[in-house]
Amino acid sequence: MDTADSFQVVCLDTSHYDEIMALWRRAGLHIRPEGRDSVEAFTRQMRTGVQTPIGLRAGALLVAVALATHDSRKGWINRLAVDPDYRRRGLATRLIGLCEAHFQAQGIDIWAALIEEWNQASLALFHSAGYALTNDITYASKRSHAGV
Ligand SMILES: CC(C)(COP(=O)(O)OP(=O)(O)OC[C@H]1O[C@@H](n2cnc3c(N)ncnc32)[C@H](O)[C@@H]1OP(=O)(O)O)[C@@H](O)C(=O)NCCC(=O)NCCS
């Protein structure tokens, strides 16, 4: 079996939107195709310069992706997903490491992810990658309209 290091690292952009969406769907990620994951929103987010999608390819196929974003204080790992056929090979761990290196290169030394409580795989992943899991914080969010 190929090790995580043998997959090709790719920096992605708006031209890769369709394959990123296809991977998120294969991975069963809860996405907002009419809202913040629409092609218009994705294009706008890319223009900000603070969103860097990083992927891993097996040959031509995109098999893992994460959106590295930052708010100038913290680096955020968003929409991390691995193709079901390529899981438990260290791909997500490798992507987390790539995101961390990306943030560090910009002088951002604290890295974070929002993980839903039911998502035991993701909680175990971030724990194994050295992240402290805190359950005494409540996520407060507000939307200007539904679906975003
Ligand atoms: C969560 C996810 C990204 C993990 O990807 P992955 O490439 O399989 O993860 P890794 O191989 O790097 O796993 C590293 C470690 O995390 C833990 N882990 C990963 N998946 C796990 C699972 N399903 N159950 C328990 N522990 C798990 C293990 O400790 C694992 O090490 P091990 O395989 O040596 O036991 C993948 O399952 C996925 O895409 N899920 C759907 C999308 C999602 O929930 N994304 C996260 C949003 S916050």
The ligand as an SDF file (V2000), in Angstrom:
LIG
                    3D

 48 50  0  0  0  0  0  0  0  0999 V2000
  -11.6720   12.3720    9.4260 C   0  0  0  0  0  0  0  0  0  0  0  0
  -10.8830   12.0120    8.1380 C   0  0  0  0  0  0  0  0  0  0  0  0
  -10.4610   13.3240    7.4510 C   0  0  0  0  0  0  0  0  0  0  0  0
   -9.6300   11.1930    8.5430 C   0  0  0  0  0  0  0  0  0  0  0  0
   -8.8460   10.9660    7.3760 O   0  0  0  0  0  0  0  0  0  0  0  0
   -7.7360    9.8180    7.3220 P   0  0  0  0  0  0  0  0  0  0  0  0
   -6.8300   10.1080    6.1780 O   0  0  0  0  0  0  0  0  0  0  0  0
   -8.4060    8.4880    7.3370 O   0  0  0  0  0  0  0  0  0  0  0  0
   -6.9460   10.0240    8.6990 O   0  0  0  0  0  0  0  0  0  0  0  0
   -5.4780    9.4790    9.0600 P   0  0  0  0  0  0  0  0  0  0  0  0
   -5.2120    8.2180    8.2890 O   0  0  0  0  0  0  0  0  0  0  0  0
   -4.4980   10.5640    8.9220 O   0  0  0  0  0  0  0  0  0  0  0  0
   -5.7070    9.1040   10.5940 O   0  0  0  0  0  0  0  0  0  0  0  0
   -4.7410    9.4180   11.6040 C   0  0  0  0  0  0  0  0  0  0  0  0
   -5.2510    8.9290   12.9460 C   0  0  0  0  0  0  0  0  0  0  0  0
   -6.5110    9.5670   13.2800 O   0  0  0  0  0  0  0  0  0  0  0  0
   -7.3510    8.6150   13.9600 C   0  0  0  0  0  0  0  0  0  0  0  0
   -8.5090    8.2750   13.1130 N   0  0  0  0  0  0  0  0  0  0  0  0
   -8.7230    8.6040   11.8250 C   0  0  0  0  0  0  0  0  0  0  0  0
   -9.9160    8.1230   11.4080 N   0  0  0  0  0  0  0  0  0  0  0  0
  -10.4480    7.4760   12.4500 C   0  0  0  0  0  0  0  0  0  0  0  0
  -11.6640    6.7500   12.6350 C   0  0  0  0  0  0  0  0  0  0  0  0
  -12.5640    6.6050   11.6340 N   0  0  0  0  0  0  0  0  0  0  0  0
  -11.9100    6.2200   13.8440 N   0  0  0  0  0  0  0  0  0  0  0  0
  -11.0290    6.3360   14.8650 C   0  0  0  0  0  0  0  0  0  0  0  0
   -9.8450    7.0060   14.7400 N   0  0  0  0  0  0  0  0  0  0  0  0
   -9.5610    7.5590   13.5510 C   0  0  0  0  0  0  0  0  0  0  0  0
   -6.4900    7.3980   14.1970 C   0  0  0  0  0  0  0  0  0  0  0  0
   -5.7930    7.6000   15.4120 O   0  0  0  0  0  0  0  0  0  0  0  0
   -5.5450    7.4560   13.0080 C   0  0  0  0  0  0  0  0  0  0  0  0
   -4.3540    6.7410   13.2130 O   0  0  0  0  0  0  0  0  0  0  0  0
   -4.3270    5.1410   12.9000 P   0  0  0  0  0  0  0  0  0  0  0  0
   -4.9350    4.9450   11.5370 O   0  0  0  0  0  0  0  0  0  0  0  0
   -2.8600    4.8210   12.9470 O   0  0  0  0  0  0  0  0  0  0  0  0
   -5.1370    4.4850   13.9830 O   0  0  0  0  0  0  0  0  0  0  0  0
  -11.7510   11.1450    7.1760 C   0  0  0  0  0  0  0  0  0  0  0  0
  -12.3290   10.0780    7.9010 O   0  0  0  0  0  0  0  0  0  0  0  0
  -12.8580   11.9170    6.4720 C   0  0  0  0  0  0  0  0  0  0  0  0
  -12.6640   12.4730    5.3940 O   0  0  0  0  0  0  0  0  0  0  0  0
  -14.0660   11.9700    7.0940 N   0  0  0  0  0  0  0  0  0  0  0  0
  -15.2230   12.6570    6.5010 C   0  0  0  0  0  0  0  0  0  0  0  0
  -15.0420   14.1570    6.4690 C   0  0  0  0  0  0  0  0  0  0  0  0
  -14.7910   14.7380    7.8490 C   0  0  0  0  0  0  0  0  0  0  0  0
  -15.4520   14.3770    8.8280 O   0  0  0  0  0  0  0  0  0  0  0  0
  -13.8410   15.6870    7.9110 N   0  0  0  0  0  0  0  0  0  0  0  0
  -13.4640   16.3690    9.1320 C   0  0  0  0  0  0  0  0  0  0  0  0
  -14.2260   17.6240    9.2910 C   0  0  0  0  0  0  0  0  0  0  0  0
  -13.7780   18.4440   10.8140 S   0  0  0  0  0  0  0  0  0  0  0  0
  1  2  1  0
  2  3  1  0
  2  4  1  0
  2 36  1  0
  4  5  1  0
  5  6  1  0
  6  7  2  0
  6  8  1  0
  6  9  1  0
  9 10  1  0
 10 11  2  0
 10 12  1  0
 10 13  1  0
 13 14  1  0
 14 15  1  0
 15 16  1  0
 15 30  1  0
 16 17  1  0
 17 18  1  0
 17 28  1  0
 18 19  1  0
 18 27  1  0
 19 20  2  0
 20 21  1  0
 21 22  1  0
 21 27  2  0
 22 23  1  0
 22 24  2  0
 24 25  1  0
 25 26  2  0
 26 27  1  0
 28 29  1  0
 28 30  1  0
 30 31  1  0
 31 32  1  0
 32 33  2  0
 32 34  1  0
 32 35  1  0
 36 37  1  0
 36 38  1  0
 38 39  2  0
 38 40  1  0
 40 41  1  0
 41 42  1  0
 42 43  1  0
 43 44  2  0
 43 45  1  0
 45 46  1  0
 46 47  1  0
 47 48  1  0
M  END
$$$$
